[in-house]
Every structure is written in C-alpha cells, then in structure tokens.
Amino acid sequence: MNQNDEIEKIVRQLESRNSLGEITVVKTETKLNRVSIMRREAQVQSREKSSISNMIMNIETKMDINIGYISDMICLMDGRVIIVQNEFNVNLLTSDGNLYILPITNEAFTATQINQDTIAITYPKDDVGEIRIIDLEGNTLKSILVRNKASLIYLIYCNDRVIYSGHNSTVRCVDESGNQIWQYGQDLSGPWRLCTDTYGNIIVIDQQSKQVIVISKDGQNSKVLINEEDGLEKLQCICFNYNEFSGFVCDFDGTYIAKFNLSSG
C-alpha cells in the first residue's frame, strides 16, 4: 500500500470510530520512508531504552520571523521547515534562515510530509474539510474529502498508532481501528500541538501551563522540558527532525522560531 492510500485508509477508519467522538481527522503524520524507518530501528536497538526522566531540551537559536499567526509547522526530511500561516501562506524556511512563500493555495491550516517532495495540507471548511496531497511546486496530486462535524484536532501517526490532543486536557493514543491504547491527562491543562521524538515519546505544547512537556511512549509518565522562563513566550507549534535529534518551536503570533536539541542528560 502506498502512503497516499495509507492516509485515506486511516481517515476512513478514524471517522467511523465512536472512540474519537464525532471529530474528524485533519492532520496525520505518516511513517518516514523505508530508509528512515530502518535507521530509527537501528538506533533504538543499539541504544538503551530512552528515559524521559533524563531528557533535556536545549534552545540553540532563536530567529525573528514576524509573519503572523502560525497554525502549524513541520520539519521536512531534508532539514527544511514548512510553516503554515493560518488560512494564508505556506512558507518554506531553509537551513540558511531564508523564508520563502510556496505556490500553494491559501486557506491551508495544517501540514505533514508524505515523502521527500510531497506534503499533505488540510483545508478545513464548515461542513466538509479537505486534505490535499501536494508537491512543493504547488501541484495537487490527490484530494481527500473529510467531514467536519466538530472542532479540528491535531494528530500524529507513528508506528501504526494515532496520537492526538483531545478535549478535557488529555492526550490519547489509539490504534488504526480507533481502539484506545492509553490516555494521559496528569499535569496537562491545555495540550495542543504535538510531535514524537526518535524513540516514540510524545512532545506536547501545553498552552494553558505555557510549557513543553514530554510524555513517555507508553503514556505512563511525563516531564516538563521548557517553559516561559526559558524565554519562549506564547508557545504554539512544535516539530521534530529525526535525522538530527532536534526540532523547532514557534509562538502564537509568529514573531519567532527557535531551534532546540534533545539530549539524555
């Protein structure tokens, strides 16, 4: 099954499950390509099990961008970053710090990478939302219609599991059929955007507490990584680069983007 068909399969399965209520899938992150998956498996096998208790997030650089409200952000496989302005431009941040507007239709809301040259963009509407599979030249390769009966929810897809920040201050993990594997709500007050690290731990922006929190991949434990005292205000989006064990965070108003790295202490 190719990755485009995989996305459509996940959307259909999750739409049909009562365990997710009547929400609609509007954001998925597919598995990395075969080479990246094999690389991740080798890393996990060659190292001791990652413990979040020893995890440290260090802010490397902080750059002013001043582009306005950001609704989503993803790290591409080659290290570049896609930054989505809420229902406006889709921007590409290069490794040398230059920001370019991609020739992609306005009104985009979230994004995820499918392969080296292809991304999925969500376009939420009142009744029916749309996921478009688009190349970086702006060409639509495929369109998937999704019924929106409630608020949009932020999802990631990792190792045949869907992890999402739900209502009632919880993060939940379900399998591809929508069966709940675990849920975590302790120490969370407003979980929002999220991503996974190399080991499958979930890194969440908790907007109410103004913190970045990591949840263990089994959903049993959590740890605060950074907060506003570290100089990052109005945290909004977060993304992770598996090849470099680093990532980016940005603020709600789109005034800055900061690069971080993760270490085990």
Secondary structure, 3 states (H helix, E strand, C coil): CCHHHHHHHHHHHHHCCHHHCCCEECCCCCCCCHHHHHHHHHHHHHCCCCCHHHCEEEEEEEEECCCCCEEEEEECCCCCEEEEECCCCEEEECCCCCEEECCCCCCCCEEEEEECCEEEEEECCCCEEEEEEEECCCCEEEEEEEECCCCEECEEEECCEEEEECCCCCEEEEECCCCEEEEECCCCCCEEEEEECCCCCEEEEECCCCEEEEECCCCCCEEEEEEHHHCCCCEEEEEEECCCCEEEEEECCCCEEEEEEEECC
